Amino acid sequence: MLPVTSSRNIDKNIYCNIPIDNPKEIHKKVVSLIRDHFSDQQEFSCLDAGCAQGSFLYLLKNSLPDKQIHMTGLDIHKELLNILKENIKEAITIEASLTEKNCIKSTYDAITCLGTFSIFDDFKEPFENLYSSVNEGGILLITSEFNTFPIDVIMRYRDVRNSPSSWEKGWNIFSKVGIENLLSSHEADFEWVDFKMPFARAPHQEDPMRTWTIQTNENSFQQVNGAGQLVNQSILKVTKKRSKI
Ligand SMILES: C[S@@+](CC[C@H](N)C(=O)[O-])C[C@H]1O[C@@H](n2cnc3c(N)ncnc32)[C@H](O)[C@@H]1O
């Protein structure tokens, strides 16, 4: 049994019940970045870390049918990996925690880690685990809430309707400046690709932590959650440079 101190138990229940063919809007943007990066390549490998039931890999496979993509999904919950395997038979699955050193044994042309970093209290260790597994010339794409102010935020929350209620992880926000400092010691190019919800979403009655949108002066569809946070997601795109010969 893996240590689960760095994960959220609620993810298993939530994602077991979300259909694999129900892609998130930000996943579509990530697919378009992968499409652009590998436009000249017929074949490449992709690891989705924190893959849940596999909805991103499912979208990637169906969005790029002309490419041969060697797919791997990594997650801490075996039940979620089983759903991925049922739907994408050729995918390799890895049950591991991204916070454990050497959790990834191979290297990949593309690595994605979507909506998962906000669970971790530290950015560096899971980042290094992922970055060290990217092939030269390959890309690492991380989606999360990132802070434009130089402030890292750690969150704990609980639903008081559950008794006894336990504190859940998630919704941590790492500052872009702190991440840029970390990236400066790597042979990598990076860019922030901002993401905005393209349509309105209503609050979810049963789960107040599922984001919905409100209208503000700056944003017609500002995402918020039941902790009163403004949720501003970006995609961090890191390209590993090829070493000079
Ligand atoms: C909020 S969900 C995001 C799922 C999916 N990537 C998406 O964007 O829809 C976070 C995922 O990370 C997984 N996870 C949580 N802690 C983890 C850890 N320490 N190592 C690997 N996966 C973890 C959860 O099981 C869950 O599938």
The ligand as a Gaussian input file, in Angstrom:
#p B3LYP/6-31G(d) Opt

LIG

0 1
 C       -7.587000      17.002000      -9.213000
 S       -7.213000      15.432000      -9.899000
 C       -6.804000      15.866000     -11.591000
 C       -7.032000      14.715000     -12.519000
 C       -6.705000      14.963000     -13.993000
 N       -5.288000      15.156000     -14.211000
 C       -7.479000      16.117000     -14.530000
 O       -6.889000      17.140000     -14.875000
 O       -8.703000      15.988000     -14.655000
 C       -5.642000      15.007000      -9.198000
 C       -5.150000      13.635000      -9.563000
 O       -3.863000      13.422000      -8.998000
 C       -3.819000      12.151000      -8.359000
 N       -2.837000      12.270000      -7.262000
 C       -2.993000      12.848000      -6.062000
 N       -1.866000      12.769000      -5.354000
 C       -0.966000      12.134000      -6.130000
 C        0.392000      11.745000      -5.948000
 N        1.038000      12.011000      -4.826000
 N        1.010000      11.081000      -6.947000
 C        0.353000      10.797000      -8.100000
 N       -0.936000      11.145000      -8.335000
 C       -1.583000      11.800000      -7.359000
 C       -5.241000      11.926000      -7.869000
 O       -5.515000      10.565000      -7.632000
 C       -6.028000      12.516000      -9.025000
 O       -6.243000      11.560000     -10.026000

